[in-house]
Amino acid sequence: MTDQVYLSGLSLSTLIGVYEFERHAPQELILDLTLDYDCRPAGESDNIERALDYDRLSRRIRAWAESQTFELIETFAERLCQLIHAEFGIQRMTCRINKPAAVADCGAVGIQINRAFGG
């Protein structure tokens, strides 16, 4: 499949961090997602029911992030990919997470993972 749907620069708040001082208030994460998704059915039908609802996806991700706590962005990314697979049926994705406040005098630090699920 060559089609992809992406969300770029999605700002989220979650309790995340290894250090005690990081865990007193939610921190901002910036998320970029690229999801392998066959856009052909939506394109051929012009029917939203045959498309990936990225508004619903972004709202679900935000609600999930706000209800969780993590020490590592690696854990956040892994569990997010599992959630997207389980709830939206996405088989392959790339997840890039920036943590803007992680290192002083640095725009952001982060990770990028690629996940593929069987099926």
Phi and psi restraints in degrees (range 20) as a CNS / XPLOR table:
assign (resid 1 and name C) (resid 2 and name N)
       (resid 2 and name CA) (resid 2 and name C) 1.0 -112.4 20.0 2
assign (resid 2 and name N) (resid 2 and name CA)
       (resid 2 and name C) (resid 3 and name N) 1.0 -8.6 20.0 2
assign (resid 2 and name C) (resid 3 and name N)
       (resid 3 and name CA) (resid 3 and name C) 1.0 -76.9 20.0 2
assign (resid 3 and name N) (resid 3 and name CA)
       (resid 3 and name C) (resid 4 and name N) 1.0 146.6 20.0 2
assign (resid 3 and name C) (resid 4 and name N)
       (resid 4 and name CA) (resid 4 and name C) 1.0 -144.6 20.0 2
assign (resid 4 and name N) (resid 4 and name CA)
       (resid 4 and name C) (resid 5 and name N) 1.0 147.4 20.0 2
assign (resid 4 and name C) (resid 5 and name N)
       (resid 5 and name CA) (resid 5 and name C) 1.0 -114.5 20.0 2
assign (resid 5 and name N) (resid 5 and name CA)
       (resid 5 and name C) (resid 6 and name N) 1.0 138.2 20.0 2
assign (resid 5 and name C) (resid 6 and name N)
       (resid 6 and name CA) (resid 6 and name C) 1.0 -133.2 20.0 2
assign (resid 6 and name N) (resid 6 and name CA)
       (resid 6 and name C) (resid 7 and name N) 1.0 151.6 20.0 2
assign (resid 6 and name C) (resid 7 and name N)
       (resid 7 and name CA) (resid 7 and name C) 1.0 -119.9 20.0 2
assign (resid 7 and name N) (resid 7 and name CA)
       (resid 7 and name C) (resid 8 and name N) 1.0 128.8 20.0 2
assign (resid 7 and name C) (resid 8 and name N)
       (resid 8 and name CA) (resid 8 and name C) 1.0 -125.1 20.0 2
assign (resid 8 and name N) (resid 8 and name CA)
       (resid 8 and name C) (resid 9 and name N) 1.0 129.2 20.0 2
assign (resid 8 and name C) (resid 9 and name N)
       (resid 9 and name CA) (resid 9 and name C) 1.0 75.0 20.0 2
assign (resid 9 and name N) (resid 9 and name CA)
       (resid 9 and name C) (resid 10 and name N) 1.0 27.4 20.0 2
assign (resid 9 and name C) (resid 10 and name N)
       (resid 10 and name CA) (resid 10 and name C) 1.0 -71.7 20.0 2
assign (resid 10 and name N) (resid 10 and name CA)
       (resid 10 and name C) (resid 11 and name N) 1.0 117.3 20.0 2
assign (resid 10 and name C) (resid 11 and name N)
       (resid 11 and name CA) (resid 11 and name C) 1.0 -88.6 20.0 2
assign (resid 11 and name N) (resid 11 and name CA)
       (resid 11 and name C) (resid 12 and name N) 1.0 128.2 20.0 2
assign (resid 11 and name C) (resid 12 and name N)
       (resid 12 and name CA) (resid 12 and name C) 1.0 -128.8 20.0 2
assign (resid 12 and name N) (resid 12 and name CA)
       (resid 12 and name C) (resid 13 and name N) 1.0 156.9 20.0 2
assign (resid 12 and name C) (resid 13 and name N)
       (resid 13 and name CA) (resid 13 and name C) 1.0 -122.2 20.0 2
assign (resid 13 and name N) (resid 13 and name CA)
       (resid 13 and name C) (resid 14 and name N) 1.0 133.7 20.0 2
assign (resid 13 and name C) (resid 14 and name N)
       (resid 14 and name CA) (resid 14 and name C) 1.0 -154.6 20.0 2
assign (resid 14 and name N) (resid 14 and name CA)
       (resid 14 and name C) (resid 15 and name N) 1.0 156.8 20.0 2
assign (resid 14 and name C) (resid 15 and name N)
       (resid 15 and name CA) (resid 15 and name C) 1.0 -79.9 20.0 2
assign (resid 15 and name N) (resid 15 and name CA)
       (resid 15 and name C) (resid 16 and name N) 1.0 114.6 20.0 2
assign (resid 15 and name C) (resid 16 and name N)
       (resid 16 and name CA) (resid 16 and name C) 1.0 -149.0 20.0 2
assign (resid 16 and name N) (resid 16 and name CA)
       (resid 16 and name C) (resid 17 and name N) 1.0 141.7 20.0 2
assign (resid 16 and name C) (resid 17 and name N)
       (resid 17 and name CA) (resid 17 and name C) 1.0 145.3 20.0 2
assign (resid 17 and name N) (resid 17 and name CA)
       (resid 17 and name C) (resid 18 and name N) 1.0 153.0 20.0 2
assign (resid 17 and name C) (resid 18 and name N)
       (resid 18 and name CA) (resid 18 and name C) 1.0 -85.6 20.0 2
assign (resid 18 and name N) (resid 18 and name CA)
       (resid 18 and name C) (resid 19 and name N) 1.0 -35.7 20.0 2
assign (resid 18 and name C) (resid 19 and name N)
       (resid 19 and name CA) (resid 19 and name C) 1.0 -87.3 20.0 2
assign (resid 19 and name N) (resid 19 and name CA)
       (resid 19 and name C) (resid 20 and name N) 1.0 146.4 20.0 2
assign (resid 19 and name C) (resid 20 and name N)
       (resid 20 and name CA) (resid 20 and name C) 1.0 -54.2 20.0 2
assign (resid 20 and name N) (resid 20 and name CA)
       (resid 20 and name C) (resid 21 and name N) 1.0 -43.5 20.0 2
assign (resid 20 and name C) (resid 21 and name N)
       (resid 21 and name CA) (resid 21 and name C) 1.0 -63.6 20.0 2
assign (resid 21 and name N) (resid 21 and name CA)
       (resid 21 and name C) (resid 22 and name N) 1.0 -22.2 20.0 2
assign (resid 21 and name C) (resid 22 and name N)
       (resid 22 and name CA) (resid 22 and name C) 1.0 -78.6 20.0 2
assign (resid 22 and name N) (resid 22 and name CA)
       (resid 22 and name C) (resid 23 and name N) 1.0 -16.8 20.0 2
assign (resid 22 and name C) (resid 23 and name N)
       (resid 23 and name CA) (resid 23 and name C) 1.0 -102.1 20.0 2
assign (resid 23 and name N) (resid 23 and name CA)
       (resid 23 and name C) (resid 24 and name N) 1.0 13.8 20.0 2
assign (resid 23 and name C) (resid 24 and name N)
       (resid 24 and name CA) (resid 24 and name C) 1.0 -87.2 20.0 2
assign (resid 24 and name N) (resid 24 and name CA)
       (resid 24 and name C) (resid 25 and name N) 1.0 -23.9 20.0 2
assign (resid 24 and name C) (resid 25 and name N)
       (resid 25 and name CA) (resid 25 and name C) 1.0 -149.7 20.0 2
assign (resid 25 and name N) (resid 25 and name CA)
       (resid 25 and name C) (resid 26 and name N) 1.0 151.6 20.0 2
assign (resid 25 and name C) (resid 26 and name N)
       (resid 26 and name CA) (resid 26 and name C) 1.0 -57.6 20.0 2
assign (resid 26 and name N) (resid 26 and name CA)
       (resid 26 and name C) (resid 27 and name N) 1.0 146.4 20.0 2
assign (resid 26 and name C) (resid 27 and name N)
       (resid 27 and name CA) (resid 27 and name C) 1.0 -114.1 20.0 2
assign (resid 27 and name N) (resid 27 and name CA)
       (resid 27 and name C) (resid 28 and name N) 1.0 155.0 20.0 2
assign (resid 27 and name C) (resid 28 and name N)
       (resid 28 and name CA) (resid 28 and name C) 1.0 -82.2 20.0 2
assign (resid 28 and name N) (resid 28 and name CA)
       (resid 28 and name C) (resid 29 and name N) 1.0 136.5 20.0 2
assign (resid 28 and name C) (resid 29 and name N)
       (resid 29 and name CA) (resid 29 and name C) 1.0 -123.0 20.0 2
assign (resid 29 and name N) (resid 29 and name CA)
       (resid 29 and name C) (resid 30 and name N) 1.0 144.7 20.0 2
assign (resid 29 and name C) (resid 30 and name N)
       (resid 30 and name CA) (resid 30 and name C) 1.0 -112.3 20.0 2
assign (resid 30 and name N) (resid 30 and name CA)
       (resid 30 and name C) (resid 31 and name N) 1.0 124.8 20.0 2
assign (resid 30 and name C) (resid 31 and name N)
       (resid 31 and name CA) (resid 31 and name C) 1.0 -114.2 20.0 2
assign (resid 31 and name N) (resid 31 and name CA)
       (resid 31 and name C) (resid 32 and name N) 1.0 133.5 20.0 2
assign (resid 31 and name C) (resid 32 and name N)
       (resid 32 and name CA) (resid 32 and name C) 1.0 -120.7 20.0 2
assign (resid 32 and name N) (resid 32 and name CA)
       (resid 32 and name C) (resid 33 and name N) 1.0 125.9 20.0 2
assign (resid 32 and name C) (resid 33 and name N)
       (resid 33 and name CA) (resid 33 and name C) 1.0 -122.8 20.0 2
assign (resid 33 and name N) (resid 33 and name CA)
       (resid 33 and name C) (resid 34 and name N) 1.0 137.2 20.0 2
assign (resid 33 and name C) (resid 34 and name N)
       (resid 34 and name CA) (resid 34 and name C) 1.0 -124.7 20.0 2
assign (resid 34 and name N) (resid 34 and name CA)
       (resid 34 and name C) (resid 35 and name N) 1.0 120.3 20.0 2
assign (resid 34 and name C) (resid 35 and name N)
       (resid 35 and name CA) (resid 35 and name C) 1.0 -117.2 20.0 2
assign (resid 35 and name N) (resid 35 and name CA)
       (resid 35 and name C) (resid 36 and name N) 1.0 125.7 20.0 2
assign (resid 35 and name C) (resid 36 and name N)
       (resid 36 and name CA) (resid 36 and name C) 1.0 -69.1 20.0 2
assign (resid 36 and name N) (resid 36 and name CA)
       (resid 36 and name C) (resid 37 and name N) 1.0 124.2 20.0 2
assign (resid 36 and name C) (resid 37 and name N)
       (resid 37 and name CA) (resid 37 and name C) 1.0 -154.6 20.0 2
assign (resid 37 and name N) (resid 37 and name CA)
       (resid 37 and name C) (resid 38 and name N) 1.0 130.1 20.0 2
assign (resid 37 and name C) (resid 38 and name N)
       (resid 38 and name CA) (resid 38 and name C) 1.0 -75.6 20.0 2
assign (resid 38 and name N) (resid 38 and name CA)
       (resid 38 and name C) (resid 39 and name N) 1.0 104.6 20.0 2
assign (resid 38 and name C) (resid 39 and name N)
       (resid 39 and name CA) (resid 39 and name C) 1.0 -83.1 20.0 2
assign (resid 39 and name N) (resid 39 and name CA)
       (resid 39 and name C) (resid 40 and name N) 1.0 -7.2 20.0 2
assign (resid 39 and name C) (resid 40 and name N)
       (resid 40 and name CA) (resid 40 and name C) 1.0 -57.4 20.0 2
assign (resid 40 and name N) (resid 40 and name CA)
       (resid 40 and name C) (resid 41 and name N) 1.0 -47.6 20.0 2
assign (resid 40 and name C) (resid 41 and name N)
       (resid 41 and name CA) (resid 41 and name C) 1.0 -57.6 20.0 2
assign (resid 41 and name N) (resid 41 and name CA)
       (resid 41 and name C) (resid 42 and name N) 1.0 -41.1 20.0 2
assign (resid 41 and name C) (resid 42 and name N)
       (resid 42 and name CA) (resid 42 and name C) 1.0 -69.1 20.0 2
assign (resid 42 and name N) (resid 42 and name CA)
       (resid 42 and name C) (resid 43 and name N) 1.0 -42.7 20.0 2
assign (resid 42 and name C) (resid 43 and name N)
       (resid 43 and name CA) (resid 43 and name C) 1.0 -64.1 20.0 2
assign (resid 43 and name N) (resid 43 and name CA)
       (resid 43 and name C) (resid 44 and name N) 1.0 -37.9 20.0 2
assign (resid 43 and name C) (resid 44 and name N)
       (resid 44 and name CA) (resid 44 and name C) 1.0 -76.0 20.0 2
assign (resid 44 and name N) (resid 44 and name CA)
       (resid 44 and name C) (resid 45 and name N) 1.0 -29.4 20.0 2
assign (resid 44 and name C) (resid 45 and name N)
       (resid 45 and name CA) (resid 45 and name C) 1.0 -101.8 20.0 2
assign (resid 45 and name N) (resid 45 and name CA)
       (resid 45 and name C) (resid 46 and name N) 1.0 -18.9 20.0 2
assign (resid 45 and name C) (resid 46 and name N)
       (resid 46 and name CA) (resid 46 and name C) 1.0 55.7 20.0 2
assign (resid 46 and name N) (resid 46 and name CA)
       (resid 46 and name C) (resid 47 and name N) 1.0 39.3 20.0 2
assign (resid 46 and name C) (resid 47 and name N)
       (resid 47 and name CA) (resid 47 and name C) 1.0 -121.4 20.0 2
assign (resid 47 and name N) (resid 47 and name CA)
       (resid 47 and name C) (resid 48 and name N) 1.0 118.3 20.0 2
assign (resid 47 and name C) (resid 48 and name N)
       (resid 48 and name CA) (resid 48 and name C) 1.0 -58.7 20.0 2
assign (resid 48 and name N) (resid 48 and name CA)
       (resid 48 and name C) (resid 49 and name N) 1.0 -29.6 20.0 2
assign (resid 48 and name C) (resid 49 and name N)
       (resid 49 and name CA) (resid 49 and name C) 1.0 -64.6 20.0 2
assign (resid 49 and name N) (resid 49 and name CA)
       (resid 49 and name C) (resid 50 and name N) 1.0 -17.6 20.0 2
assign (resid 49 and name C) (resid 50 and name N)
       (resid 50 and name CA) (resid 50 and name C) 1.0 -103.4 20.0 2
assign (resid 50 and name N) (resid 50 and name CA)
       (resid 50 and name C) (resid 51 and name N) 1.0 10.8 20.0 2
assign (resid 50 and name C) (resid 51 and name N)
       (resid 51 and name CA) (resid 51 and name C) 1.0 -113.7 20.0 2
assign (resid 51 and name N) (resid 51 and name CA)
       (resid 51 and name C) (resid 52 and name N) 1.0 161.7 20.0 2
assign (resid 51 and name C) (resid 52 and name N)
       (resid 52 and name CA) (resid 52 and name C) 1.0 -76.6 20.0 2
assign (resid 52 and name N) (resid 52 and name CA)
       (resid 52 and name C) (resid 53 and name N) 1.0 122.7 20.0 2
assign (resid 52 and name C) (resid 53 and name N)
       (resid 53 and name CA) (resid 53 and name C) 1.0 -81.9 20.0 2
assign (resid 53 and name N) (resid 53 and name CA)
       (resid 53 and name C) (resid 54 and name N) 1.0 92.5 20.0 2
assign (resid 53 and name C) (resid 54 and name N)
       (resid 54 and name CA) (resid 54 and name C) 1.0 -72.5 20.0 2
assign (resid 54 and name N) (resid 54 and name CA)
       (resid 54 and name C) (resid 55 and name N) 1.0 -19.7 20.0 2
assign (resid 54 and name C) (resid 55 and name N)
       (resid 55 and name CA) (resid 55 and name C) 1.0 -68.2 20.0 2
assign (resid 55 and name N) (resid 55 and name CA)
       (resid 55 and name C) (resid 56 and name N) 1.0 -46.9 20.0 2
assign (resid 55 and name C) (resid 56 and name N)
       (resid 56 and name CA) (resid 56 and name C) 1.0 -63.0 20.0 2
assign (resid 56 and name N) (resid 56 and name CA)
       (resid 56 and name C) (resid 57 and name N) 1.0 -40.4 20.0 2
assign (resid 56 and name C) (resid 57 and name N)
       (resid 57 and name CA) (resid 57 and name C) 1.0 -59.9 20.0 2
assign (resid 57 and name N) (resid 57 and name CA)
       (resid 57 and name C) (resid 58 and name N) 1.0 -48.7 20.0 2
assign (resid 57 and name C) (resid 58 and name N)
       (resid 58 and name CA) (resid 58 and name C) 1.0 -66.2 20.0 2
assign (resid 58 and name N) (resid 58 and name CA)
       (resid 58 and name C) (resid 59 and name N) 1.0 -38.8 20.0 2
assign (resid 58 and name C) (resid 59 and name N)
       (resid 59 and name CA) (resid 59 and name C) 1.0 -64.9 20.0 2
assign (resid 59 and name N) (resid 59 and name CA)
       (resid 59 and name C) (resid 60 and name N) 1.0 -39.9 20.0 2
assign (resid 59 and name C) (resid 60 and name N)
       (resid 60 and name CA) (resid 60 and name C) 1.0 -65.6 20.0 2
assign (resid 60 and name N) (resid 60 and name CA)
       (resid 60 and name C) (resid 61 and name N) 1.0 -42.7 20.0 2
assign (resid 60 and name C) (resid 61 and name N)
       (resid 61 and name CA) (resid 61 and name C) 1.0 -62.2 20.0 2
assign (resid 61 and name N) (resid 61 and name CA)
       (resid 61 and name C) (resid 62 and name N) 1.0 -45.4 20.0 2
assign (resid 61 and name C) (resid 62 and name N)
       (resid 62 and name CA) (resid 62 and name C) 1.0 -60.6 20.0 2
assign (resid 62 and name N) (resid 62 and name CA)
       (resid 62 and name C) (resid 63 and name N) 1.0 -47.8 20.0 2
assign (resid 62 and name C) (resid 63 and name N)
       (resid 63 and name CA) (resid 63 and name C) 1.0 -61.3 20.0 2
assign (resid 63 and name N) (resid 63 and name CA)
       (resid 63 and name C) (resid 64 and name N) 1.0 -42.5 20.0 2
assign (resid 63 and name C) (resid 64 and name N)
       (resid 64 and name CA) (resid 64 and name C) 1.0 -63.1 20.0 2
assign (resid 64 and name N) (resid 64 and name CA)
       (resid 64 and name C) (resid 65 and name N) 1.0 -48.2 20.0 2
assign (resid 64 and name C) (resid 65 and name N)
       (resid 65 and name CA) (resid 65 and name C) 1.0 -60.2 20.0 2
assign (resid 65 and name N) (resid 65 and name CA)
       (resid 65 and name C) (resid 66 and name N) 1.0 -40.6 20.0 2
assign (resid 65 and name C) (resid 66 and name N)
       (resid 66 and name CA) (resid 66 and name C) 1.0 -70.3 20.0 2
assign (resid 66 and name N) (resid 66 and name CA)
       (resid 66 and name C) (resid 67 and name N) 1.0 -18.8 20.0 2
assign (resid 66 and name C) (resid 67 and name N)
       (resid 67 and name CA) (resid 67 and name C) 1.0 -99.4 20.0 2
assign (resid 67 and name N) (resid 67 and name CA)
       (resid 67 and name C) (resid 68 and name N) 1.0 2.0 20.0 2
assign (resid 67 and name C) (resid 68 and name N)
       (resid 68 and name CA) (resid 68 and name C) 1.0 -116.0 20.0 2
assign (resid 68 and name N) (resid 68 and name CA)
       (resid 68 and name C) (resid 69 and name N) 1.0 165.2 20.0 2
assign (resid 68 and name C) (resid 69 and name N)
       (resid 69 and name CA) (resid 69 and name C) 1.0 -131.9 20.0 2
assign (resid 69 and name N) (resid 69 and name CA)
       (resid 69 and name C) (resid 70 and name N) 1.0 146.3 20.0 2
assign (resid 69 and name C) (resid 70 and name N)
       (resid 70 and name CA) (resid 70 and name C) 1.0 -143.3 20.0 2
assign (resid 70 and name N) (resid 70 and name CA)
       (resid 70 and name C) (resid 71 and name N) 1.0 154.0 20.0 2
assign (resid 70 and name C) (resid 71 and name N)
       (resid 71 and name CA) (resid 71 and name C) 1.0 -92.6 20.0 2
assign (resid 71 and name N) (resid 71 and name CA)
       (resid 71 and name C) (resid 72 and name N) 1.0 -41.3 20.0 2
assign (resid 71 and name C) (resid 72 and name N)
       (resid 72 and name CA) (resid 72 and name C) 1.0 -116.7 20.0 2
assign (resid 72 and name N) (resid 72 and name CA)
       (resid 72 and name C) (resid 73 and name N) 1.0 143.5 20.0 2
assign (resid 72 and name C) (resid 73 and name N)
       (resid 73 and name CA) (resid 73 and name C) 1.0 -69.0 20.0 2
assign (resid 73 and name N) (resid 73 and name CA)
       (resid 73 and name C) (resid 74 and name N) 1.0 -23.7 20.0 2
assign (resid 73 and name C) (resid 74 and name N)
       (resid 74 and name CA) (resid 74 and name C) 1.0 -62.0 20.0 2
assign (resid 74 and name N) (resid 74 and name CA)
       (resid 74 and name C) (resid 75 and name N) 1.0 -42.0 20.0 2
assign (resid 74 and name C) (resid 75 and name N)
       (resid 75 and name CA) (resid 75 and name C) 1.0 -67.2 20.0 2
assign (resid 75 and name N) (resid 75 and name CA)
       (resid 75 and name C) (resid 76 and name N) 1.0 -42.8 20.0 2
assign (resid 75 and name C) (resid 76 and name N)
       (resid 76 and name CA) (resid 76 and name C) 1.0 -55.5 20.0 2
assign (resid 76 and name N) (resid 76 and name CA)
       (resid 76 and name C) (resid 77 and name N) 1.0 -49.6 20.0 2
assign (resid 76 and name C) (resid 77 and name N)
       (resid 77 and name CA) (resid 77 and name C) 1.0 -62.9 20.0 2
assign (resid 77 and name N) (resid 77 and name CA)
       (resid 77 and name C) (resid 78 and name N) 1.0 -45.3 20.0 2
assign (resid 77 and name C) (resid 78 and name N)
       (resid 78 and name CA) (resid 78 and name C) 1.0 -61.7 20.0 2
assign (resid 78 and name N) (resid 78 and name CA)
       (resid 78 and name C) (resid 79 and name N) 1.0 -47.8 20.0 2
assign (resid 78 and name C) (resid 79 and name N)
       (resid 79 and name CA) (resid 79 and name C) 1.0 -68.8 20.0 2
assign (resid 79 and name N) (resid 79 and name CA)
       (resid 79 and name C) (resid 80 and name N) 1.0 -33.5 20.0 2
assign (resid 79 and name C) (resid 80 and name N)
       (resid 80 and name CA) (resid 80 and name C) 1.0 -63.7 20.0 2
assign (resid 80 and name N) (resid 80 and name CA)
       (resid 80 and name C) (resid 81 and name N) 1.0 -44.8 20.0 2
assign (resid 80 and name C) (resid 81 and name N)
       (resid 81 and name CA) (resid 81 and name C) 1.0 -61.5 20.0 2
assign (resid 81 and name N) (resid 81 and name CA)
       (resid 81 and name C) (resid 82 and name N) 1.0 -40.4 20.0 2
assign (resid 81 and name C) (resid 82 and name N)
       (resid 82 and name CA) (resid 82 and name C) 1.0 -62.6 20.0 2
assign (resid 82 and name N) (resid 82 and name CA)
       (resid 82 and name C) (resid 83 and name N) 1.0 -41.1 20.0 2
assign (resid 82 and name C) (resid 83 and name N)
       (resid 83 and name CA) (resid 83 and name C) 1.0 -62.4 20.0 2
assign (resid 83 and name N) (resid 83 and name CA)
       (resid 83 and name C) (resid 84 and name N) 1.0 -47.7 20.0 2
assign (resid 83 and name C) (resid 84 and name N)
       (resid 84 and name CA) (resid 84 and name C) 1.0 -62.4 20.0 2
assign (resid 84 and name N) (resid 84 and name CA)
       (resid 84 and name C) (resid 85 and name N) 1.0 -40.9 20.0 2
assign (resid 84 and name C) (resid 85 and name N)
       (resid 85 and name CA) (resid 85 and name C) 1.0 -63.1 20.0 2
assign (resid 85 and name N) (resid 85 and name CA)
       (resid 85 and name C) (resid 86 and name N) 1.0 -48.7 20.0 2
assign (resid 85 and name C) (resid 86 and name N)
       (resid 86 and name CA) (resid 86 and name C) 1.0 -66.2 20.0 2
assign (resid 86 and name N) (resid 86 and name CA)
       (resid 86 and name C) (resid 87 and name N) 1.0 -41.2 20.0 2
assign (resid 86 and name C) (resid 87 and name N)
       (resid 87 and name CA) (resid 87 and name C) 1.0 -95.5 20.0 2
assign (resid 87 and name N) (resid 87 and name CA)
       (resid 87 and name C) (resid 88 and name N) 1.0 -22.8 20.0 2
assign (resid 87 and name C) (resid 88 and name N)
       (resid 88 and name CA) (resid 88 and name C) 1.0 -120.3 20.0 2
assign (resid 88 and name N) (resid 88 and name CA)
       (resid 88 and name C) (resid 89 and name N) 1.0 -1.8 20.0 2
assign (resid 88 and name C) (resid 89 and name N)
       (resid 89 and name CA) (resid 89 and name C) 1.0 71.2 20.0 2
assign (resid 89 and name N) (resid 89 and name CA)
       (resid 89 and name C) (resid 90 and name N) 1.0 18.3 20.0 2
assign (resid 89 and name C) (resid 90 and name N)
       (resid 90 and name CA) (resid 90 and name C) 1.0 -77.1 20.0 2
assign (resid 90 and name N) (resid 90 and name CA)
       (resid 90 and name C) (resid 91 and name N) 1.0 127.7 20.0 2
assign (resid 90 and name C) (resid 91 and name N)
       (resid 91 and name CA) (resid 91 and name C) 1.0 -90.1 20.0 2
assign (resid 91 and name N) (resid 91 and name CA)
       (resid 91 and name C) (resid 92 and name N) 1.0 -33.7 20.0 2
assign (resid 91 and name C) (resid 92 and name N)
       (resid 92 and name CA) (resid 92 and name C) 1.0 -134.6 20.0 2
assign (resid 92 and name N) (resid 92 and name CA)
       (resid 92 and name C) (resid 93 and name N) 1.0 138.6 20.0 2
assign (resid 92 and name C) (resid 93 and name N)
       (resid 93 and name CA) (resid 93 and name C) 1.0 -158.4 20.0 2
assign (resid 93 and name N) (resid 93 and name CA)
       (resid 93 and name C) (resid 94 and name N) 1.0 158.9 20.0 2
assign (resid 93 and name C) (resid 94 and name N)
       (resid 94 and name CA) (resid 94 and name C) 1.0 -120.0 20.0 2
assign (resid 94 and name N) (resid 94 and name CA)
       (resid 94 and name C) (resid 95 and name N) 1.0 132.6 20.0 2
assign (resid 94 and name C) (resid 95 and name N)
       (resid 95 and name CA) (resid 95 and name C) 1.0 -125.1 20.0 2
assign (resid 95 and name N) (resid 95 and name CA)
       (resid 95 and name C) (resid 96 and name N) 1.0 120.4 20.0 2
assign (resid 95 and name C) (resid 96 and name N)
       (resid 96 and name CA) (resid 96 and name C) 1.0 -116.9 20.0 2
assign (resid 96 and name N) (resid 96 and name CA)
       (resid 96 and name C) (resid 97 and name N) 1.0 127.8 20.0 2
assign (resid 96 and name C) (resid 97 and name N)
       (resid 97 and name CA) (resid 97 and name C) 1.0 -124.7 20.0 2
assign (resid 97 and name N) (resid 97 and name CA)
       (resid 97 and name C) (resid 98 and name N) 1.0 126.9 20.0 2
assign (resid 97 and name C) (resid 98 and name N)
       (resid 98 and name CA) (resid 98 and name C) 1.0 -108.3 20.0 2
assign (resid 98 and name N) (resid 98 and name CA)
       (resid 98 and name C) (resid 99 and name N) 1.0 137.5 20.0 2
assign (resid 98 and name C) (resid 99 and name N)
       (resid 99 and name CA) (resid 99 and name C) 1.0 -115.9 20.0 2
assign (resid 99 and name N) (resid 99 and name CA)
       (resid 99 and name C) (resid 100 and name N) 1.0 91.9 20.0 2
assign (resid 99 and name C) (resid 100 and name N)
       (resid 100 and name CA) (resid 100 and name C) 1.0 -58.3 20.0 2
assign (resid 100 and name N) (resid 100 and name CA)
       (resid 100 and name C) (resid 101 and name N) 1.0 -34.1 20.0 2
assign (resid 100 and name C) (resid 101 and name N)
       (resid 101 and name CA) (resid 101 and name C) 1.0 -95.4 20.0 2
assign (resid 101 and name N) (resid 101 and name CA)
       (resid 101 and name C) (resid 102 and name N) 1.0 12.9 20.0 2
assign (resid 101 and name C) (resid 102 and name N)
       (resid 102 and name CA) (resid 102 and name C) 1.0 -71.1 20.0 2
assign (resid 102 and name N) (resid 102 and name CA)
       (resid 102 and name C) (resid 103 and name N) 1.0 -38.6 20.0 2
assign (resid 102 and name C) (resid 103 and name N)
       (resid 103 and name CA) (resid 103 and name C) 1.0 -130.2 20.0 2
assign (resid 103 and name N) (resid 103 and name CA)
       (resid 103 and name C) (resid 104 and name N) 1.0 128.8 20.0 2
assign (resid 103 and name C) (resid 104 and name N)
       (resid 104 and name CA) (resid 104 and name C) 1.0 -60.6 20.0 2
assign (resid 104 and name N) (resid 104 and name CA)
       (resid 104 and name C) (resid 105 and name N) 1.0 144.0 20.0 2
assign (resid 104 and name C) (resid 105 and name N)
       (resid 105 and name CA) (resid 105 and name C) 1.0 60.6 20.0 2
assign (resid 105 and name N) (resid 105 and name CA)
       (resid 105 and name C) (resid 106 and name N) 1.0 29.4 20.0 2
assign (resid 105 and name C) (resid 106 and name N)
       (resid 106 and name CA) (resid 106 and name C) 1.0 -135.8 20.0 2
assign (resid 106 and name N) (resid 106 and name CA)
       (resid 106 and name C) (resid 107 and name N) 1.0 132.1 20.0 2
assign (resid 106 and name C) (resid 107 and name N)
       (resid 107 and name CA) (resid 107 and name C) 1.0 -57.3 20.0 2
assign (resid 107 and name N) (resid 107 and name CA)
       (resid 107 and name C) (resid 108 and name N) 1.0 -42.4 20.0 2
assign (resid 107 and name C) (resid 108 and name N)
       (resid 108 and name CA) (resid 108 and name C) 1.0 -172.6 20.0 2
assign (resid 108 and name N) (resid 108 and name CA)
       (resid 108 and name C) (resid 109 and name N) 1.0 154.8 20.0 2
assign (resid 108 and name C) (resid 109 and name N)
       (resid 109 and name CA) (resid 109 and name C) 1.0 -124.0 20.0 2
assign (resid 109 and name N) (resid 109 and name CA)
       (resid 109 and name C) (resid 110 and name N) 1.0 160.8 20.0 2
assign (resid 109 and name C) (resid 110 and name N)
       (resid 110 and name CA) (resid 110 and name C) 1.0 -179.0 20.0 2
assign (resid 110 and name N) (resid 110 and name CA)
       (resid 110 and name C) (resid 111 and name N) 1.0 -168.0 20.0 2
assign (resid 110 and name C) (resid 111 and name N)
       (resid 111 and name CA) (resid 111 and name C) 1.0 -138.3 20.0 2
assign (resid 111 and name N) (resid 111 and name CA)
       (resid 111 and name C) (resid 112 and name N) 1.0 163.5 20.0 2
assign (resid 111 and name C) (resid 112 and name N)
       (resid 112 and name CA) (resid 112 and name C) 1.0 -137.0 20.0 2
assign (resid 112 and name N) (resid 112 and name CA)
       (resid 112 and name C) (resid 113 and name N) 1.0 128.8 20.0 2
assign (resid 112 and name C) (resid 113 and name N)
       (resid 113 and name CA) (resid 113 and name C) 1.0 -124.8 20.0 2
assign (resid 113 and name N) (resid 113 and name CA)
       (resid 113 and name C) (resid 114 and name N) 1.0 151.1 20.0 2
assign (resid 113 and name C) (resid 114 and name N)
       (resid 114 and name CA) (resid 114 and name C) 1.0 -117.1 20.0 2
assign (resid 114 and name N) (resid 114 and name CA)
       (resid 114 and name C) (resid 115 and name N) 1.0 131.1 20.0 2
assign (resid 114 and name C) (resid 115 and name N)
       (resid 115 and name CA) (resid 115 and name C) 1.0 -130.9 20.0 2
assign (resid 115 and name N) (resid 115 and name CA)
       (resid 115 and name C) (resid 116 and name N) 1.0 140.4 20.0 2
assign (resid 115 and name C) (resid 116 and name N)
       (resid 116 and name CA) (resid 116 and name C) 1.0 -130.9 20.0 2
assign (resid 116 and name N) (resid 116 and name CA)
       (resid 116 and name C) (resid 117 and name N) 1.0 131.5 20.0 2
assign (resid 116 and name C) (resid 117 and name N)
       (resid 117 and name CA) (resid 117 and name C) 1.0 -110.6 20.0 2
assign (resid 117 and name N) (resid 117 and name CA)
       (resid 117 and name C) (resid 118 and name N) 1.0 144.3 20.0 2
assign (resid 117 and name C) (resid 118 and name N)
       (resid 118 and name CA) (resid 118 and name C) 1.0 -67.6 20.0 2
assign (resid 118 and name N) (resid 118 and name CA)
       (resid 118 and name C) (resid 119 and name N) 1.0 160.4 20.0 2
